[in-house]
Amino acid sequence: MMIYLISINILSFLLFGIDKYKAIKKKYRIPEKVLLGISLLGGSLGSLLGMILFHHKTKKIGFLILIPLFLLLQIIILLEINFH
């Protein structure tokens, strides 16, 4: 489980960095549903760090609401799993 979470968070962080780079270079972008999907699947911490570090998607209200919400839900789930 821990290897999965570390891997998906590294992936989500990298995807945010790559998408920001592509945005600057005006190249084909990573779809928002892919960025949100990887966050939902456990990569919310990496996504949030990517948003902050790369200053990417920080003006998109959906990302500002959903990424922290996903992170909160994932923390709750991990706490539930570890305490039961």
PyMOL Python script that loads the backbone (N, CA, C, O; Angstrom):
from pymol import cmd

cmd.read_pdbstr("""\
ATOM      1  N   MET A   1       0.831  -1.199   0.000  1.00  0.00           N
ATOM      2  CA  MET A   1       0.000   0.000   0.000  1.00  0.00           C
ATOM      3  C   MET A   1       0.877   1.266   0.000  1.00  0.00           C
ATOM      4  O   MET A   1       0.599   2.221  -0.725  1.00  0.00           O
ATOM      5  N   MET A   2       1.931   1.259   0.817  1.00  0.00           N
ATOM      6  CA  MET A   2       2.785   2.437   0.915  1.00  0.00           C
ATOM      7  C   MET A   2       3.544   2.681  -0.390  1.00  0.00           C
ATOM      8  O   MET A   2       3.710   3.830  -0.801  1.00  0.00           O
ATOM      9  N   ILE A   3       3.999   1.627  -1.037  1.00  0.00           N
ATOM     10  CA  ILE A   3       4.702   1.769  -2.320  1.00  0.00           C
ATOM     11  C   ILE A   3       3.757   2.373  -3.360  1.00  0.00           C
ATOM     12  O   ILE A   3       4.162   3.225  -4.151  1.00  0.00           O
ATOM     13  N   TYR A   4       2.507   1.932  -3.357  1.00  0.00           N
ATOM     14  CA  TYR A   4       1.505   2.474  -4.284  1.00  0.00           C
ATOM     15  C   TYR A   4       1.330   3.975  -4.040  1.00  0.00           C
ATOM     16  O   TYR A   4       1.375   4.768  -4.980  1.00  0.00           O
ATOM     17  N   LEU A   5       1.130   4.361  -2.783  1.00  0.00           N
ATOM     18  CA  LEU A   5       0.888   5.768  -2.471  1.00  0.00           C
ATOM     19  C   LEU A   5       2.085   6.651  -2.816  1.00  0.00           C
ATOM     20  O   LEU A   5       1.918   7.751  -3.342  1.00  0.00           O
ATOM     21  N   ILE A   6       3.274   6.174  -2.524  1.00  0.00           N
ATOM     22  CA  ILE A   6       4.470   6.942  -2.871  1.00  0.00           C
ATOM     23  C   ILE A   6       4.577   7.085  -4.387  1.00  0.00           C
ATOM     24  O   ILE A   6       4.847   8.170  -4.901  1.00  0.00           O
ATOM     25  N   SER A   7       4.363   5.986  -5.092  1.00  0.00           N
ATOM     26  CA  SER A   7       4.478   6.003  -6.562  1.00  0.00           C
ATOM     27  C   SER A   7       3.453   6.915  -7.208  1.00  0.00           C
ATOM     28  O   SER A   7       3.800   7.708  -8.083  1.00  0.00           O
ATOM     29  N   ILE A   8       2.202   6.819  -6.794  1.00  0.00           N
ATOM     30  CA  ILE A   8       1.147   7.621  -7.435  1.00  0.00           C
ATOM     31  C   ILE A   8       1.315   9.107  -7.101  1.00  0.00           C
ATOM     32  O   ILE A   8       0.961   9.967  -7.907  1.00  0.00           O
ATOM     33  N   ASN A   9       1.846   9.405  -5.931  1.00  0.00           N
ATOM     34  CA  ASN A   9       2.080  10.805  -5.586  1.00  0.00           C
ATOM     35  C   ASN A   9       3.256  11.393  -6.347  1.00  0.00           C
ATOM     36  O   ASN A   9       3.223  12.558  -6.741  1.00  0.00           O
ATOM     37  N   ILE A  10       4.291  10.597  -6.555  1.00  0.00           N
ATOM     38  CA  ILE A  10       5.403  11.059  -7.397  1.00  0.00           C
ATOM     39  C   ILE A  10       4.893  11.286  -8.821  1.00  0.00           C
ATOM     40  O   ILE A  10       5.217  12.294  -9.449  1.00  0.00           O
ATOM     41  N   LEU A  11       4.099  10.350  -9.319  1.00  0.00           N
ATOM     42  CA  LEU A  11       3.534  10.480 -10.665  1.00  0.00           C
ATOM     43  C   LEU A  11       2.662  11.731 -10.783  1.00  0.00           C
ATOM     44  O   LEU A  11       2.795  12.486 -11.746  1.00  0.00           O
ATOM     45  N   SER A  12       1.782  11.955  -9.824  1.00  0.00           N
ATOM     46  CA  SER A  12       0.896  13.124  -9.898  1.00  0.00           C
ATOM     47  C   SER A  12       1.699  14.421  -9.831  1.00  0.00           C
ATOM     48  O   SER A  12       1.394  15.377 -10.544  1.00  0.00           O
ATOM     49  N   PHE A  13       2.718  14.458  -8.980  1.00  0.00           N
ATOM     50  CA  PHE A  13       3.581  15.638  -8.893  1.00  0.00           C
ATOM     51  C   PHE A  13       4.261  15.900 -10.236  1.00  0.00           C
ATOM     52  O   PHE A  13       4.282  17.031 -10.723  1.00  0.00           O
ATOM     53  N   LEU A  14       4.814  14.843 -10.826  1.00  0.00           N
ATOM     54  CA  LEU A  14       5.482  14.986 -12.127  1.00  0.00           C
ATOM     55  C   LEU A  14       4.511  15.424 -13.217  1.00  0.00           C
ATOM     56  O   LEU A  14       4.865  16.246 -14.062  1.00  0.00           O
ATOM     57  N   LEU A  15       3.300  14.891 -13.209  1.00  0.00           N
ATOM     58  CA  LEU A  15       2.309  15.274 -14.220  1.00  0.00           C
ATOM     59  C   LEU A  15       1.964  16.756 -14.128  1.00  0.00           C
ATOM     60  O   LEU A  15       1.799  17.417 -15.153  1.00  0.00           O
ATOM     61  N   PHE A  16       1.853  17.279 -12.919  1.00  0.00           N
ATOM     62  CA  PHE A  16       1.587  18.705 -12.768  1.00  0.00           C
ATOM     63  C   PHE A  16       2.760  19.529 -13.296  1.00  0.00           C
ATOM     64  O   PHE A  16       2.558  20.565 -13.930  1.00  0.00           O
ATOM     65  N   GLY A  17       3.985  19.068 -13.036  1.00  0.00           N
ATOM     66  CA  GLY A  17       5.162  19.766 -13.559  1.00  0.00           C
ATOM     67  C   GLY A  17       5.235  19.717 -15.071  1.00  0.00           C
ATOM     68  O   GLY A  17       5.538  20.718 -15.719  1.00  0.00           O
ATOM     69  N   ILE A  18       4.956  18.552 -15.629  1.00  0.00           N
ATOM     70  CA  ILE A  18       4.982  18.391 -17.084  1.00  0.00           C
ATOM     71  C   ILE A  18       3.905  19.250 -17.738  1.00  0.00           C
ATOM     72  O   ILE A  18       4.147  19.895 -18.758  1.00  0.00           O
ATOM     73  N   ASP A  19       2.710  19.253 -17.140  1.00  0.00           N
ATOM     74  CA  ASP A  19       1.618  20.036 -17.723  1.00  0.00           C
ATOM     75  C   ASP A  19       1.929  21.533 -17.657  1.00  0.00           C
ATOM     76  O   ASP A  19       1.604  22.273 -18.585  1.00  0.00           O
ATOM     77  N   LYS A  20       2.546  21.976 -16.584  1.00  0.00           N
ATOM     78  CA  LYS A  20       2.924  23.390 -16.488  1.00  0.00           C
ATOM     79  C   LYS A  20       3.956  23.736 -17.561  1.00  0.00           C
ATOM     80  O   LYS A  20       3.858  24.777 -18.211  1.00  0.00           O
ATOM     81  N   TYR A  21       4.937  22.867 -17.742  1.00  0.00           N
ATOM     82  CA  TYR A  21       5.943  23.068 -18.778  1.00  0.00           C
ATOM     83  C   TYR A  21       5.287  23.150 -20.154  1.00  0.00           C
ATOM     84  O   TYR A  21       5.616  24.022 -20.958  1.00  0.00           O
ATOM     85  N   LYS A  22       4.347  22.224 -20.417  1.00  0.00           N
ATOM     86  CA  LYS A  22       3.655  22.223 -21.708  1.00  0.00           C
ATOM     87  C   LYS A  22       2.813  23.484 -21.875  1.00  0.00           C
ATOM     88  O   LYS A  22       2.694  24.008 -22.982  1.00  0.00           O
ATOM     89  N   ALA A  23       2.235  23.967 -20.794  1.00  0.00           N
ATOM     90  CA  ALA A  23       1.440  25.200 -20.868  1.00  0.00           C
ATOM     91  C   ALA A  23       2.325  26.384 -21.258  1.00  0.00           C
ATOM     92  O   ALA A  23       1.939  27.216 -22.080  1.00  0.00           O
ATOM     93  N   ILE A  24       3.493  26.446 -20.670  1.00  0.00           N
ATOM     94  CA  ILE A  24       4.424  27.535 -20.979  1.00  0.00           C
ATOM     95  C   ILE A  24       4.877  27.463 -22.439  1.00  0.00           C
ATOM     96  O   ILE A  24       4.988  28.489 -23.110  1.00  0.00           O
ATOM     97  N   LYS A  25       5.135  26.249 -22.922  1.00  0.00           N
ATOM     98  CA  LYS A  25       5.625  26.040 -24.286  1.00  0.00           C
ATOM     99  C   LYS A  25       4.505  25.978 -25.319  1.00  0.00           C
ATOM    100  O   LYS A  25       4.762  25.796 -26.509  1.00  0.00           O
ATOM    101  N   LYS A  26       3.258  26.132 -24.860  1.00  0.00           N
ATOM    102  CA  LYS A  26       2.085  26.089 -25.750  1.00  0.00           C
ATOM    103  C   LYS A  26       2.012  24.775 -26.526  1.00  0.00           C
ATOM    104  O   LYS A  26       1.752  24.766 -27.729  1.00  0.00           O
ATOM    105  N   LYS A  27       2.243  23.674 -25.824  1.00  0.00           N
ATOM    106  CA  LYS A  27       2.180  22.346 -26.434  1.00  0.00           C
ATOM    107  C   LYS A  27       0.927  21.624 -25.958  1.00  0.00           C
ATOM    108  O   LYS A  27       0.180  22.122 -25.117  1.00  0.00           O
ATOM    109  N   TYR A  28       0.717  20.424 -26.526  1.00  0.00           N
ATOM    110  CA  TYR A  28      -0.426  19.606 -26.140  1.00  0.00           C
ATOM    111  C   TYR A  28      -0.394  19.350 -24.640  1.00  0.00           C
ATOM    112  O   TYR A  28       0.642  18.966 -24.095  1.00  0.00           O
ATOM    113  N   ARG A  29      -1.530  19.562 -23.968  1.00  0.00           N
ATOM    114  CA  ARG A  29      -1.619  19.510 -22.510  1.00  0.00           C
ATOM    115  C   ARG A  29      -2.175  18.194 -22.014  1.00  0.00           C
ATOM    116  O   ARG A  29      -2.825  17.457 -22.755  1.00  0.00           O
ATOM    117  N   ILE A  30      -1.915  17.913 -20.770  1.00  0.00           N
ATOM    118  CA  ILE A  30      -2.505  16.766 -20.095  1.00  0.00           C
ATOM    119  C   ILE A  30      -3.930  17.170 -19.722  1.00  0.00           C
ATOM    120  O   ILE A  30      -4.128  18.214 -19.101  1.00  0.00           O
ATOM    121  N   PRO A  31      -4.929  16.356 -20.091  1.00  0.00           N
ATOM    122  CA  PRO A  31      -6.317  16.722 -19.776  1.00  0.00           C
ATOM    123  C   PRO A  31      -6.542  16.897 -18.268  1.00  0.00           C
ATOM    124  O   PRO A  31      -5.970  16.171 -17.455  1.00  0.00           O
ATOM    125  N   GLU A  32      -7.377  17.864 -17.915  1.00  0.00           N
ATOM    126  CA  GLU A  32      -7.672  18.117 -16.510  1.00  0.00           C
ATOM    127  C   GLU A  32      -8.259  16.890 -15.831  1.00  0.00           C
ATOM    128  O   GLU A  32      -7.987  16.643 -14.656  1.00  0.00           O
ATOM    129  N   LYS A  33      -9.070  16.109 -16.566  1.00  0.00           N
ATOM    130  CA  LYS A  33      -9.665  14.925 -15.941  1.00  0.00           C
ATOM    131  C   LYS A  33      -8.599  13.888 -15.599  1.00  0.00           C
ATOM    132  O   LYS A  33      -8.799  13.092 -14.681  1.00  0.00           O
ATOM    133  N   VAL A  34      -7.483  13.874 -16.306  1.00  0.00           N
ATOM    134  CA  VAL A  34      -6.374  12.978 -15.965  1.00  0.00           C
ATOM    135  C   VAL A  34      -5.705  13.465 -14.675  1.00  0.00           C
ATOM    136  O   VAL A  34      -5.419  12.667 -13.782  1.00  0.00           O
ATOM    137  N   LEU A  35      -5.461  14.760 -14.582  1.00  0.00           N
ATOM    138  CA  LEU A  35      -4.846  15.324 -13.381  1.00  0.00           C
ATOM    139  C   LEU A  35      -5.735  15.112 -12.155  1.00  0.00           C
ATOM    140  O   LEU A  35      -5.246  14.754 -11.083  1.00  0.00           O
ATOM    141  N   LEU A  36      -7.026  15.332 -12.314  1.00  0.00           N
ATOM    142  CA  LEU A  36      -7.949  15.110 -11.194  1.00  0.00           C
ATOM    143  C   LEU A  36      -8.099  13.624 -10.890  1.00  0.00           C
ATOM    144  O   LEU A  36      -8.218  13.236  -9.728  1.00  0.00           O
ATOM    145  N   GLY A  37      -8.095  12.802 -11.916  1.00  0.00           N
ATOM    146  CA  GLY A  37      -8.246  11.356 -11.730  1.00  0.00           C
ATOM    147  C   GLY A  37      -7.092  10.759 -10.947  1.00  0.00           C
ATOM    148  O   GLY A  37      -7.304   9.946 -10.048  1.00  0.00           O
ATOM    149  N   ILE A  38      -5.878  11.153 -11.281  1.00  0.00           N
ATOM    150  CA  ILE A  38      -4.711  10.628 -10.569  1.00  0.00           C
ATOM    151  C   ILE A  38      -4.729  11.103  -9.112  1.00  0.00           C
ATOM    152  O   ILE A  38      -4.268  10.401  -8.212  1.00  0.00           O
ATOM    153  N   SER A  39      -5.260  12.288  -8.903  1.00  0.00           N
ATOM    154  CA  SER A  39      -5.397  12.806  -7.540  1.00  0.00           C
ATOM    155  C   SER A  39      -6.410  11.983  -6.756  1.00  0.00           C
ATOM    156  O   SER A  39      -6.174  11.629  -5.601  1.00  0.00           O
ATOM    157  N   LEU A  40      -7.512  11.690  -7.376  1.00  0.00           N
ATOM    158  CA  LEU A  40      -8.563  10.901  -6.738  1.00  0.00           C
ATOM    159  C   LEU A  40      -8.082   9.489  -6.402  1.00  0.00           C
ATOM    160  O   LEU A  40      -8.497   8.913  -5.396  1.00  0.00           O
ATOM    161  N   LEU A  41      -7.226   8.943  -7.227  1.00  0.00           N
ATOM    162  CA  LEU A  41      -6.743   7.572  -7.032  1.00  0.00           C
ATOM    163  C   LEU A  41      -5.617   7.468  -6.000  1.00  0.00           C
ATOM    164  O   LEU A  41      -4.989   6.418  -5.870  1.00  0.00           O
ATOM    165  N   GLY A  42      -5.365   8.548  -5.272  1.00  0.00           N
ATOM    166  CA  GLY A  42      -4.377   8.490  -4.207  1.00  0.00           C
ATOM    167  C   GLY A  42      -3.237   9.471  -4.349  1.00  0.00           C
ATOM    168  O   GLY A  42      -2.379   9.551  -3.470  1.00  0.00           O
ATOM    169  N   GLY A  43      -3.209  10.223  -5.442  1.00  0.00           N
ATOM    170  CA  GLY A  43      -2.098  11.143  -5.684  1.00  0.00           C
ATOM    171  C   GLY A  43      -2.370  12.574  -5.282  1.00  0.00           C
ATOM    172  O   GLY A  43      -1.753  13.495  -5.818  1.00  0.00           O
ATOM    173  N   SER A  44      -3.274  12.777  -4.356  1.00  0.00           N
ATOM    174  CA  SER A  44      -3.676  14.145  -4.006  1.00  0.00           C
ATOM    175  C   SER A  44      -2.556  14.955  -3.363  1.00  0.00           C
ATOM    176  O   SER A  44      -2.451  16.156  -3.613  1.00  0.00           O
ATOM    177  N   LEU A  45      -1.724  14.332  -2.549  1.00  0.00           N
ATOM    178  CA  LEU A  45      -0.629  15.068  -1.923  1.00  0.00           C
ATOM    179  C   LEU A  45       0.372  15.534  -2.981  1.00  0.00           C
ATOM    180  O   LEU A  45       0.808  16.685  -2.959  1.00  0.00           O
ATOM    181  N   GLY A  46       0.734  14.649  -3.899  1.00  0.00           N
ATOM    182  CA  GLY A  46       1.640  15.026  -4.982  1.00  0.00           C
ATOM    183  C   GLY A  46       1.043  16.116  -5.857  1.00  0.00           C
ATOM    184  O   GLY A  46       1.747  17.023  -6.301  1.00  0.00           O
ATOM    185  N   SER A  47      -0.252  16.022  -6.103  1.00  0.00           N
ATOM    186  CA  SER A  47      -0.928  17.047  -6.904  1.00  0.00           C
ATOM    187  C   SER A  47      -0.920  18.395  -6.207  1.00  0.00           C
ATOM    188  O   SER A  47      -0.643  19.423  -6.824  1.00  0.00           O
ATOM    189  N   LEU A  48      -1.225  18.384  -4.919  1.00  0.00           N
ATOM    190  CA  LEU A  48      -1.235  19.633  -4.164  1.00  0.00           C
ATOM    191  C   LEU A  48       0.156  20.256  -4.120  1.00  0.00           C
ATOM    192  O   LEU A  48       0.304  21.466  -4.295  1.00  0.00           O
ATOM    193  N   LEU A  49       1.161  19.444  -3.889  1.00  0.00           N
ATOM    194  CA  LEU A  49       2.533  19.957  -3.904  1.00  0.00           C
ATOM    195  C   LEU A  49       2.917  20.480  -5.289  1.00  0.00           C
ATOM    196  O   LEU A  49       3.606  21.494  -5.401  1.00  0.00           O
ATOM    197  N   GLY A  50       2.471  19.791  -6.342  1.00  0.00           N
ATOM    198  CA  GLY A  50       2.719  20.242  -7.705  1.00  0.00           C
ATOM    199  C   GLY A  50       2.033  21.560  -8.002  1.00  0.00           C
ATOM    200  O   GLY A  50       2.604  22.437  -8.650  1.00  0.00           O
ATOM    201  N   MET A  51       0.805  21.696  -7.524  1.00  0.00           N
ATOM    202  CA  MET A  51       0.083  22.954  -7.713  1.00  0.00           C
ATOM    203  C   MET A  51       0.845  24.106  -7.061  1.00  0.00           C
ATOM    204  O   MET A  51       0.992  25.179  -7.647  1.00  0.00           O
ATOM    205  N   ILE A  52       1.322  23.868  -5.850  1.00  0.00           N
ATOM    206  CA  ILE A  52       2.005  24.921  -5.102  1.00  0.00           C
ATOM    207  C   ILE A  52       3.378  25.226  -5.705  1.00  0.00           C
ATOM    208  O   ILE A  52       3.700  26.384  -5.972  1.00  0.00           O
ATOM    209  N   LEU A  53       4.170  24.198  -5.914  1.00  0.00           N
ATOM    210  CA  LEU A  53       5.541  24.405  -6.389  1.00  0.00           C
ATOM    211  C   LEU A  53       5.599  24.978  -7.804  1.00  0.00           C
ATOM    212  O   LEU A  53       6.396  25.871  -8.089  1.00  0.00           O
ATOM    213  N   PHE A  54       4.741  24.451  -8.689  1.00  0.00           N
ATOM    214  CA  PHE A  54       4.761  24.884 -10.085  1.00  0.00           C
ATOM    215  C   PHE A  54       3.795  26.036 -10.361  1.00  0.00           C
ATOM    216  O   PHE A  54       3.718  26.516 -11.492  1.00  0.00           O
ATOM    217  N   HIS A  55       3.057  26.483  -9.343  1.00  0.00           N
ATOM    218  CA  HIS A  55       2.031  27.528  -9.515  1.00  0.00           C
ATOM    219  C   HIS A  55       1.116  27.160 -10.677  1.00  0.00           C
ATOM    220  O   HIS A  55       0.900  27.947 -11.599  1.00  0.00           O
ATOM    221  N   HIS A  56       0.589  25.949 -10.606  1.00  0.00           N
ATOM    222  CA  HIS A  56      -0.183  25.412 -11.714  1.00  0.00           C
ATOM    223  C   HIS A  56      -1.583  25.032 -11.256  1.00  0.00           C
ATOM    224  O   HIS A  56      -1.750  24.355 -10.242  1.00  0.00           O
ATOM    225  N   LYS A  57      -2.573  25.465 -11.997  1.00  0.00           N
ATOM    226  CA  LYS A  57      -3.988  25.215 -11.731  1.00  0.00           C
ATOM    227  C   LYS A  57      -4.459  25.887 -10.443  1.00  0.00           C
ATOM    228  O   LYS A  57      -5.485  25.503  -9.882  1.00  0.00           O
ATOM    229  N   THR A  58      -3.717  26.879  -9.977  1.00  0.00           N
ATOM    230  CA  THR A  58      -4.069  27.531  -8.715  1.00  0.00           C
ATOM    231  C   THR A  58      -5.212  28.538  -8.859  1.00  0.00           C
ATOM    232  O   THR A  58      -5.739  29.026  -7.859  1.00  0.00           O
ATOM    233  N   LYS A  59      -5.589  28.845 -10.080  1.00  0.00           N
ATOM    234  CA  LYS A  59      -6.719  29.748 -10.298  1.00  0.00           C
ATOM    235  C   LYS A  59      -7.971  29.001 -10.729  1.00  0.00           C
ATOM    236  O   LYS A  59      -9.018  29.605 -10.965  1.00  0.00           O
ATOM    237  N   LYS A  60      -7.853  27.680 -10.828  1.00  0.00           N
ATOM    238  CA  LYS A  60      -8.999  26.842 -11.210  1.00  0.00           C
ATOM    239  C   LYS A  60      -9.731  26.432  -9.943  1.00  0.00           C
ATOM    240  O   LYS A  60      -9.197  25.678  -9.129  1.00  0.00           O
ATOM    241  N   ILE A  61     -10.948  26.923  -9.774  1.00  0.00           N
ATOM    242  CA  ILE A  61     -11.716  26.683  -8.554  1.00  0.00           C
ATOM    243  C   ILE A  61     -11.933  25.186  -8.306  1.00  0.00           C
ATOM    244  O   ILE A  61     -11.915  24.738  -7.159  1.00  0.00           O
ATOM    245  N   GLY A  62     -12.136  24.424  -9.365  1.00  0.00           N
ATOM    246  CA  GLY A  62     -12.330  22.984  -9.208  1.00  0.00           C
ATOM    247  C   GLY A  62     -11.124  22.310  -8.581  1.00  0.00           C
ATOM    248  O   GLY A  62     -11.270  21.444  -7.719  1.00  0.00           O
ATOM    249  N   PHE A  63      -9.944  22.699  -9.007  1.00  0.00           N
ATOM    250  CA  PHE A  63      -8.712  22.134  -8.444  1.00  0.00           C
ATOM    251  C   PHE A  63      -8.508  22.612  -7.010  1.00  0.00           C
ATOM    252  O   PHE A  63      -8.085  21.839  -6.150  1.00  0.00           O
ATOM    253  N   LEU A  64      -8.808  23.879  -6.751  1.00  0.00           N
ATOM    254  CA  LEU A  64      -8.639  24.433  -5.405  1.00  0.00           C
ATOM    255  C   LEU A  64      -9.560  23.769  -4.393  1.00  0.00           C
ATOM    256  O   LEU A  64      -9.236  23.705  -3.207  1.00  0.00           O
ATOM    257  N   ILE A  65     -10.699  23.279  -4.849  1.00  0.00           N
ATOM    258  CA  ILE A  65     -11.641  22.598  -3.953  1.00  0.00           C
ATOM    259  C   ILE A  65     -11.382  21.093  -3.924  1.00  0.00           C
ATOM    260  O   ILE A  65     -11.290  20.498  -2.851  1.00  0.00           O
ATOM    261  N   LEU A  66     -11.266  20.483  -5.091  1.00  0.00           N
ATOM    262  CA  LEU A  66     -11.208  19.022  -5.163  1.00  0.00           C
ATOM    263  C   LEU A  66      -9.904  18.413  -4.660  1.00  0.00           C
ATOM    264  O   LEU A  66      -9.938  17.397  -3.966  1.00  0.00           O
ATOM    265  N   ILE A  67      -8.777  18.993  -4.983  1.00  0.00           N
ATOM    266  CA  ILE A  67      -7.499  18.389  -4.574  1.00  0.00           C
ATOM    267  C   ILE A  67      -7.389  18.336  -3.045  1.00  0.00           C
ATOM    268  O   ILE A  67      -7.083  17.270  -2.512  1.00  0.00           O
ATOM    269  N   PRO A  68      -7.622  19.432  -2.317  1.00  0.00           N
ATOM    270  CA  PRO A  68      -7.576  19.326  -0.850  1.00  0.00           C
ATOM    271  C   PRO A  68      -8.659  18.384  -0.290  1.00  0.00           C
ATOM    272  O   PRO A  68      -8.433  17.687   0.699  1.00  0.00           O
ATOM    273  N   LEU A  69      -9.822  18.373  -0.929  1.00  0.00           N
ATOM    274  CA  LEU A  69     -10.891  17.461  -0.493  1.00  0.00           C
ATOM    275  C   LEU A  69     -10.460  16.005  -0.669  1.00  0.00           C
ATOM    276  O   LEU A  69     -10.662  15.185   0.226  1.00  0.00           O
ATOM    277  N   PHE A  70      -9.875  15.687  -1.808  1.00  0.00           N
ATOM    278  CA  PHE A  70      -9.363  14.328  -2.037  1.00  0.00           C
ATOM    279  C   PHE A  70      -8.321  13.973  -0.980  1.00  0.00           C
ATOM    280  O   PHE A  70      -8.324  12.865  -0.445  1.00  0.00           O
ATOM    281  N   LEU A  71      -7.433  14.916  -0.685  1.00  0.00           N
ATOM    282  CA  LEU A  71      -6.387  14.668   0.302  1.00  0.00           C
ATOM    283  C   LEU A  71      -6.999  14.397   1.676  1.00  0.00           C
ATOM    284  O   LEU A  71      -6.591  13.461   2.363  1.00  0.00           O
ATOM    285  N   LEU A  72      -7.956  15.196   2.070  1.00  0.00           N
ATOM    286  CA  LEU A  72      -8.624  15.004   3.348  1.00  0.00           C
ATOM    287  C   LEU A  72      -9.293  13.633   3.419  1.00  0.00           C
ATOM    288  O   LEU A  72      -9.159  12.920   4.413  1.00  0.00           O
ATOM    289  N   LEU A  73     -10.011  13.271   2.360  1.00  0.00           N
ATOM    290  CA  LEU A  73     -10.678  11.968   2.334  1.00  0.00           C
ATOM    291  C   LEU A  73      -9.668  10.829   2.375  1.00  0.00           C
ATOM    292  O   LEU A  73      -9.906   9.817   3.035  1.00  0.00           O
ATOM    293  N   GLN A  74      -8.557  10.979   1.687  1.00  0.00           N
ATOM    294  CA  GLN A  74      -7.538   9.928   1.679  1.00  0.00           C
ATOM    295  C   GLN A  74      -6.873   9.794   3.041  1.00  0.00           C
ATOM    296  O   GLN A  74      -6.535   8.684   3.453  1.00  0.00           O
ATOM    297  N   ILE A  75      -6.681  10.893   3.741  1.00  0.00           N
ATOM    298  CA  ILE A  75      -6.133  10.832   5.095  1.00  0.00           C
ATOM    299  C   ILE A  75      -7.103  10.112   6.025  1.00  0.00           C
ATOM    300  O   ILE A  75      -6.697   9.272   6.828  1.00  0.00           O
ATOM    301  N   ILE A  76      -8.379  10.445   5.914  1.00  0.00           N
ATOM    302  CA  ILE A  76      -9.403   9.787   6.741  1.00  0.00           C
ATOM    303  C   ILE A  76      -9.422   8.284   6.468  1.00  0.00           C
ATOM    304  O   ILE A  76      -9.476   7.483   7.401  1.00  0.00           O
ATOM    305  N   ILE A  77      -9.379   7.905   5.204  1.00  0.00           N
ATOM    306  CA  ILE A  77      -9.386   6.480   4.844  1.00  0.00           C
ATOM    307  C   ILE A  77      -8.149   5.783   5.404  1.00  0.00           C
ATOM    308  O   ILE A  77      -8.255   4.690   5.961  1.00  0.00           O
ATOM    309  N   LEU A  78      -6.984   6.399   5.262  1.00  0.00           N
ATOM    310  CA  LEU A  78      -5.744   5.793   5.791  1.00  0.00           C
ATOM    311  C   LEU A  78      -5.800   5.658   7.311  1.00  0.00           C
ATOM    312  O   LEU A  78      -5.355   4.649   7.857  1.00  0.00           O
ATOM    313  N   LEU A  79      -6.341   6.661   7.995  1.00  0.00           N
ATOM    314  CA  LEU A  79      -6.483   6.557   9.440  1.00  0.00           C
ATOM    315  C   LEU A  79      -7.434   5.429   9.834  1.00  0.00           C
ATOM    316  O   LEU A  79      -7.177   4.688  10.782  1.00  0.00           O
ATOM    317  N   GLU A  80      -8.524   5.311   9.101  1.00  0.00           N
ATOM    318  CA  GLU A  80      -9.491   4.236   9.363  1.00  0.00           C
ATOM    319  C   GLU A  80      -8.853   2.868   9.170  1.00  0.00           C
ATOM    320  O   GLU A  80      -9.046   1.963   9.981  1.00  0.00           O
ATOM    321  N   ILE A  81      -8.099   2.728   8.102  1.00  0.00           N
ATOM    322  CA  ILE A  81      -7.447   1.443   7.809  1.00  0.00           C
ATOM    323  C   ILE A  81      -6.425   1.110   8.893  1.00  0.00           C
ATOM    324  O   ILE A  81      -6.329  -0.038   9.329  1.00  0.00           O
ATOM    325  N   ASN A  82      -5.670   2.105   9.325  1.00  0.00           N
ATOM    326  CA  ASN A  82      -4.609   1.858  10.295  1.00  0.00           C
ATOM    327  C   ASN A  82      -5.120   1.655  11.715  1.00  0.00           C
ATOM    328  O   ASN A  82      -4.436   1.031  12.526  1.00  0.00           O
ATOM    329  N   PHE A  83      -6.293   2.161  12.032  1.00  0.00           N
ATOM    330  CA  PHE A  83      -6.827   2.018  13.381  1.00  0.00           C
ATOM    331  C   PHE A  83      -7.846   0.907  13.524  1.00  0.00           C
ATOM    332  O   PHE A  83      -8.417   0.733  14.601  1.00  0.00           O
ATOM    333  N   HIS A  84      -8.086   0.158  12.476  1.00  0.00           N
ATOM    334  CA  HIS A  84      -9.018  -0.982  12.559  1.00  0.00           C
ATOM    335  C   HIS A  84      -8.366  -2.251  12.098  1.00  0.00           C
ATOM    336  O   HIS A  84      -9.000  -3.306  12.099  1.00  0.00           O
TER     337      HIS A  84
END
""", "prot")
cmd.dss("prot")
cmd.show_as("cartoon", "prot")
cmd.util.cbc("prot")
cmd.orient("prot")
